[in-house]
Amino acid sequence: MLTLTQALHDQIVAHARQDHPDEACGVVAGPEGTGRPERFIPMLNAARSPTFYEFDSGDLLKLYREMDDRDEEPVIVYHSHTATEAYPSRTDITYANEPGAHYVLVSTADTDDAGEFQFRSFRIVDGEVTEEEVEIVQAY
């Protein structure tokens, strides 16, 4: 299960809406070994695409060095889908290289008549996708 604060949830959704019609992407880092997402880090979609996201390699290297210096790890890797449901695509599964991370997808398309966005979390390990519950709390 992914547990995150309302504030982090709202920041991820706001980033997805802001970058629409392009896919948004980013990371939420947390203290190593805790599994607790704390620090919201929106990233630039270097692909600038409505159907694909790509972290800029320089930005990603800088982020990993910074997380290492702060004894953090990526707890959430998120991105948005602009025209499809919030479910990992084949490409998303191929590029999922953080087996300990929660992969959050936000859809900015109303694909299920449930409103203007979906917010879902998955574990992706060795190409296997498992959806997990999301619990939103006010504070840890």
Salt bridges, closest charged atoms under 4 A:
ASP10 OD1 - HIS9 ND1 3.09
ASP19 OD2 - HIS15 NE2 3.13
GLU38 OE2 - ARG36 NE 2.52
GLU66 OE2 - ARG39 NH1 2.67
GLU72 OE1 - ARG39 NH2 2.64
GLU72 OE2 - ARG70 NE 3.47
GLU85 OE1 - ARG120 NH1 3.06
ASP92 OD2 - HIS79 NE2 3.13
ASP92 OD2 - HIS81 NE2 3.03
GLU116 OE2 - ARG17 NH2 3.09
GLU131 OE1 - ARG120 NH2 2.76
GLU132 OE2 - HIS102 ND1 2.42
GLU132 OE1 - ARG123 NE 3.41
